[in-house]
């Protein structure tokens, strides 16, 4: 099973996170399938590769709670519903 979750980067006390698609059995810093975004909680900056996120969500990937909240703020799920309605 694939999950969309945060992968910690940066130095001590200055954490930044990559949003990655990764196998559930992998550890937090393990090998990821694909990098799909970036999140900096200190500067409150977010970059999301929306087409890649939508691809993994359509394939059944589950976002973690934090990634779900970040995606919700960026209105990724509205685009997912729009794409599903367009193809039905």
Secondary structure, DSSP 8 states (H G I E B T S, - for coil): -EEEEEEEEEETTEEEEEEEEEETTS-TTS--SEEEEEEETTTTEEEE-HHHHHHHHHTT-EE-HHHHHHHHHTTHHHHHHHHHHHH-
